Amino acid sequence: MFSWFHILMPQEDRFFDYFNGHALTIVEGSKALGALLHGGGAQASQKVMDLEAEADTITQDVLTLTRRSFITPFDRSDIKALITTLDDAIDQMKKTAKTIKLYEVEAFEPQMAAMGDVIIQTARLTADAVGLLKSLRREAHRVNGITECIIKLEESADDLNNHGIKALYLKHKNNNAMDYIVGAEIYNHLERVMDRFEDVANGISGLAIEQS
């Protein structure tokens, strides 16, 4: 009986291992997406897809562990929200890659590539913030600093998006409307990736407040 009880007892470190693993998968996914936007082609696109599948597996593992654990490091609702928003970020990367593949886009506007670079920066900062979750009470100040940087990067990505859409319009207003539509959709997906990172940052900030 004790052995069964021991199995069901929480292994809190496992939650943090899963969070960190998911965040690192997101970093790799962002690098693959960035490579795609710099002309990486089918290989980079497939890597985004593969990494998204890995992230899904980690998400399911976290949700299963949450259900089976008597004690969790945070409220169950917070754990579910955190892993879901993390997963939403790489899901949106996959949607971006799928759109690029669907429309057979091979050449990208400078602002698209620049947004890809910002996404990589943001993913790395997100992984840094996630890595501090285990010591959140002690590291709340550092965590808040990182999440503020993520918010600023999201704002810079908005500027890139706006400039990119305007440049795209000027480039295609007198000729191929379809190229404008496709380009605008890619910009929209990239902006949503950054929005998902903002959601993660806000969620982690909320956790920091609760734990302080």
C-alpha positions as CSV (number, residue, x, y, z in Angstrom):
1,M,0.0,0.0,0.0
2,F,2.8,2.4,0.9
3,S,4.4,1.8,-2.6
4,W,1.2,2.9,-4.3
5,F,1.0,5.9,-2.0
6,H,4.6,6.8,-2.9
7,I,3.9,6.6,-6.6
8,L,1.0,9.0,-6.2
9,M,3.0,11.5,-4.1
10,P,4.0,14.6,-6.0
11,Q,7.4,14.9,-7.6
12,E,7.5,18.7,-7.7
13,D,10.8,18.8,-9.5
14,R,9.2,17.0,-12.4
15,F,6.9,20.0,-13.0
16,F,9.8,22.3,-13.3
17,D,11.7,19.8,-15.5
18,Y,8.7,19.7,-17.8
19,F,8.3,23.5,-17.9
20,N,12.0,23.9,-18.7
21,G,11.8,21.2,-21.3
22,H,8.9,22.9,-23.0
23,A,10.5,26.3,-22.9
24,L,13.7,25.0,-24.5
25,T,11.6,23.3,-27.2
26,I,10.0,26.7,-27.9
27,V,13.5,28.2,-28.2
28,E,14.4,25.6,-30.8
29,G,11.1,26.1,-32.5
30,S,11.7,29.8,-32.7
31,K,15.2,29.3,-34.2
32,A,13.7,27.0,-36.8
33,L,11.0,29.5,-37.6
34,G,13.7,32.2,-37.9
35,A,15.7,30.0,-40.2
36,L,12.5,29.5,-42.3
37,L,12.0,33.3,-42.6
38,H,15.6,33.7,-43.7
39,G,15.1,31.2,-46.5
40,G,15.6,27.9,-44.7
41,G,12.9,26.2,-46.8
42,A,11.3,22.8,-46.3
43,Q,13.8,21.6,-43.8
44,A,13.3,24.5,-41.4
45,S,9.5,24.2,-41.8
46,Q,9.6,20.5,-40.9
47,K,11.7,21.2,-37.9
48,V,9.0,23.6,-36.6
49,M,6.4,20.9,-37.1
50,D,8.5,18.2,-35.3
51,L,9.3,20.5,-32.3
52,E,5.6,21.4,-32.0
53,A,4.8,17.7,-31.7
54,E,7.4,17.3,-29.0
55,A,6.0,20.3,-27.1
56,D,2.5,18.8,-27.3
57,T,3.8,15.6,-25.7
58,I,5.3,17.6,-22.8
59,T,2.1,19.5,-22.4
60,Q,0.1,16.3,-22.1
61,D,2.7,15.0,-19.5
62,V,2.2,18.1,-17.4
63,L,-1.6,17.8,-17.5
64,T,-1.4,14.2,-16.5
65,L,1.0,14.9,-13.7
66,T,-1.3,17.7,-12.5
67,R,-4.2,15.3,-12.2
68,R,-2.2,12.6,-10.4
69,S,-0.4,14.8,-7.9
70,F,-1.8,15.5,-4.4
71,I,0.5,18.5,-4.0
72,T,1.6,20.8,-6.8
73,P,4.1,23.7,-6.8
74,F,1.4,26.2,-7.9
75,D,-2.4,26.0,-8.0
76,R,-3.5,23.5,-10.6
77,S,-5.3,26.1,-12.6
78,D,-2.1,28.2,-12.8
79,I,-0.1,25.1,-13.9
80,K,-2.7,24.4,-16.6
81,A,-2.7,28.0,-17.7
82,L,1.1,28.2,-17.9
83,I,1.7,25.1,-19.9
84,T,-1.2,25.9,-22.2
85,T,0.0,29.4,-23.0
86,L,3.5,28.0,-23.5
87,D,2.1,25.5,-25.9
88,D,0.0,28.1,-27.7
89,A,3.2,29.9,-28.6
90,I,4.7,27.0,-30.4
91,D,1.3,26.1,-31.9
92,Q,1.2,29.5,-33.5
93,M,4.7,29.0,-34.9
94,K,3.5,25.8,-36.5
95,K,0.5,27.7,-38.0
96,T,2.9,30.2,-39.4
97,A,5.0,27.5,-41.0
98,K,1.9,25.8,-42.4
99,T,0.7,29.0,-44.0
100,I,4.1,29.6,-45.6
101,K,4.1,26.0,-46.9
102,L,0.5,26.3,-48.1
103,Y,1.2,29.4,-50.2
104,E,4.6,28.1,-51.3
105,V,6.3,31.3,-50.1
106,E,10.1,31.2,-50.6
107,A,11.1,34.8,-50.4
108,F,10.3,37.0,-47.3
109,E,10.1,40.7,-46.6
110,P,12.9,42.2,-44.4
111,Q,10.4,42.9,-41.7
112,M,9.3,39.3,-41.6
113,A,12.8,38.1,-41.1
114,A,13.3,40.8,-38.4
115,M,10.2,39.7,-36.6
116,G,11.6,36.1,-36.7
117,D,14.7,37.5,-35.0
118,V,12.6,39.2,-32.3
119,I,10.7,35.9,-31.8
120,I,14.0,34.1,-31.1
121,Q,15.0,36.8,-28.6
122,T,11.6,36.5,-26.9
123,A,11.7,32.7,-26.8
124,R,15.1,32.8,-25.1
125,L,13.9,35.4,-22.5
126,T,10.8,33.2,-21.9
127,A,13.0,30.2,-21.2
128,D,15.0,32.3,-18.8
129,A,11.9,33.3,-16.9
130,V,10.6,29.7,-16.9
131,G,13.9,28.6,-15.5
132,L,13.4,30.8,-12.5
133,L,10.0,29.4,-11.6
134,K,11.5,26.9,-9.1
135,S,12.9,29.8,-7.0
136,L,10.1,32.3,-7.8
137,R,9.9,33.8,-4.3
138,R,13.6,34.5,-4.3
139,E,13.9,35.5,-7.9
140,A,10.6,37.5,-8.3
141,H,12.5,40.7,-9.1
142,R,14.5,39.1,-11.9
143,V,11.4,37.4,-13.3
144,N,9.6,40.7,-13.4
145,G,12.5,42.3,-15.2
146,I,12.5,39.5,-17.8
147,T,8.8,39.7,-18.4
148,E,9.0,43.5,-18.8
149,C,11.6,42.9,-21.5
150,I,9.2,40.4,-23.2
151,I,6.5,43.0,-23.2
152,K,8.8,45.6,-24.8
153,L,9.9,43.1,-27.5
154,E,6.2,42.5,-28.3
155,E,5.7,46.2,-28.8
156,S,8.8,46.4,-31.1
157,A,7.3,43.5,-33.0
158,D,4.1,45.4,-33.4
159,D,6.1,48.3,-34.9
160,L,7.8,45.9,-37.3
161,N,4.5,44.4,-38.3
162,N,2.9,47.8,-39.0
163,H,5.9,49.0,-41.1
164,G,5.9,45.6,-42.9
165,I,2.2,45.8,-43.8
166,K,2.6,49.3,-45.1
167,A,5.7,48.4,-47.2
168,L,3.8,45.4,-48.5
169,Y,0.9,47.5,-49.5
170,L,3.1,50.0,-51.3
171,K,4.9,47.2,-53.1
172,H,1.8,45.5,-54.4
173,K,-0.9,48.2,-54.6
174,N,-0.6,48.5,-58.4
175,N,-0.1,44.9,-59.3
176,N,-0.5,41.5,-57.5
177,A,-3.1,41.8,-54.8
178,M,-2.7,38.1,-53.9
179,D,0.9,38.6,-52.9
180,Y,-0.2,41.3,-50.6
181,I,-2.9,39.1,-49.1
182,V,-0.5,36.2,-48.5
183,G,2.1,38.5,-47.0
184,A,-0.4,40.1,-44.7
185,E,-1.5,36.7,-43.5
186,I,2.1,35.8,-42.7
187,Y,2.5,39.0,-40.8
188,N,-0.7,38.3,-38.9
189,H,0.6,34.9,-37.8
190,L,4.0,36.3,-36.7
191,E,2.2,39.0,-34.6
192,R,0.1,36.2,-33.0
193,V,3.3,34.4,-32.0
194,M,4.4,37.5,-30.1
195,D,1.0,37.9,-28.6
196,R,1.2,34.3,-27.2
197,F,4.6,35.1,-25.7
198,E,3.0,38.2,-24.1
199,D,0.3,35.9,-22.6
200,V,3.1,33.7,-21.1
201,A,4.9,36.8,-19.6
202,N,1.6,38.0,-18.1
203,G,1.0,34.6,-16.6
204,I,4.4,34.3,-15.1
205,S,4.1,37.8,-13.7
206,G,0.8,36.8,-12.1
207,L,2.5,33.8,-10.5
208,A,5.3,36.0,-9.2
209,I,2.7,38.3,-7.5
210,E,0.9,35.3,-6.0
211,Q,4.1,33.8,-4.6
212,S,5.5,37.1,-3.2
